[in-house]
Amino acid sequence: MALHTQVDESGQEAELEVNPVYVRELSYEIPRYRLPEHGQLPGTALQVVRDELILDGNARLNLATFVTTWMEPEAARLMAECAAKNMIDKDEYPQTADIEHRCVNILSSLWHAPAGSAATGTSTSGSSEACMLGGIALLWRWRARRRAAGLDASKPNLIMGANVQVCWEKFCRYWQVEPRTVPMVPGRLHLRGEQAAARCDENTIGVVAILGSTMDGSYEPVLEISRALDQLQTEQGVDVPVHVDAASGGFVAPFLQPDLEWDFRVPRVASINASGHKYGLVYPGVGWIIWRTPDALPDDLVFRVNYLGGEMPTFALNFSRPGAQVAAQYFNFIRLGRAGYQRVQQACQDVALRLSGEIAKMGPFELLSEGRDLPVFAFKLRDDITGYSVFDLSERLRMRGWQVPAYTFPEDMTDTAVMRIVVRNGFSMDLANLLLDDLRMHVRFFEHHPQTQPPPEIQRRREAFRH
Ligand SMILES: *Cc1c(COP(=O)(O)O)cnc(C)c1O
């Protein structure tokens, strides 16, 4: 045993340092909008915040969101363990960086990047950031091509359907790219090849194809769009790359429609993004983007951070970001495997098809999609049903907590109001049957109680739904 000696006089008064967080100096009141003078016990703070949050909706009844609302307890534990890991600290957390590297490789092969093409990608905070990076790469490449040819590079445009998610409108506004949107028309609710090619010119940085549309869950025909652009190149000499916004479909099509050619099998597809936190089955927020080849991603967009005494290339809008979601994505990949993802997505599709089939049979509704692409479908009231609207129905479904959004379509179809159901993992056939019972009951209610027009403030609220 070691021998210990009494410290000398001068050491007797030495004190332990207490983490300032442990100090118990308490406020009995918590101002709502100002920083309290003192704090609370941790247990009290936890309870106060929890009590506030009980009024949030029940995620299991939320048929509006595409974003994951349930993971296994083991995944939740893993995420809590990784809460302190910062994705940008490649030097401090080299294994997290390695797991991200494996995820990029798994997705590259899932999306059929050609062997030896050195497909390059990264995780992001979600598809919005991924789309922004994809758009920037298209813009930089187009600009470099124009400048190299001594041509004007001041009027870039991007072609997309009017059904794009708001992130593409943001991209165009923030980077001053002209958005050329192809309107939706009855019977054509998303972008097709002919309409895309017709809007391209020498200033087109790319075409965005969506897999699938947030409006109705349908896949845009990537192969058809690409072939129309091949023809355009033959006839007019303009070479327009395609970016596939597969926010949802990137984790669905490989399992439910493995033969559909929408990914790097289509030579014109330069880059693909997906949301890990949608059908990738991870809690928010994680997204992914992959470029077919390293040169699809201009080098002057790439920054380097420290990594094990060397440097690692990065391309991101954020700097610090949580590493937990990336770990959870990898957890899902090894936990589920191909067969597991296939089972989960198939179960969602079975529920979506059952719901849409029964809703079609009810009488007052018309389906705009069935849920055969994404397990997502939209439906409207028949034109001769005038006693109530889908907004009335949506509000009435809320009585039992069901959140089924109603919204109007974009430009040129704004008088079409629809409801949309997103079926996610955890929305069981049992829940679907309960929802159908409630829908039937509310339809009967409205048949006996036609509604009047709501006041303008409620009208405005109804129009504010964002996808
Ligand atoms: C959800 C979605 C986005 C935005 O994705 P986030 O991951 O929420 O940032 C972009 N495009 C499409 C098609 C989407 O469905």
The ligand as a Gaussian input file, in Angstrom:
#p B3LYP/6-31G(d) Opt

LIG

0 1
 C      -39.142000      16.677000     -47.524000
 C      -38.658000      17.051000     -48.843000
 C      -37.640000      17.986000     -48.990000
 C      -37.018000      18.693000     -47.803000
 O      -36.440000      17.747000     -46.995000
 P      -35.981000      17.957000     -45.464000
 O      -35.267000      16.686000     -45.209000
 O      -37.233000      18.107000     -44.683000
 O      -35.111000      19.158000     -45.419000
 C      -37.185000      18.266000     -50.259000
 N      -37.724000      17.665000     -51.326000
 C      -38.718000      16.746000     -51.237000
 C      -39.260000      16.095000     -52.471000
 C      -39.218000      16.411000     -49.990000
 O      -40.183000      15.494000     -49.881000

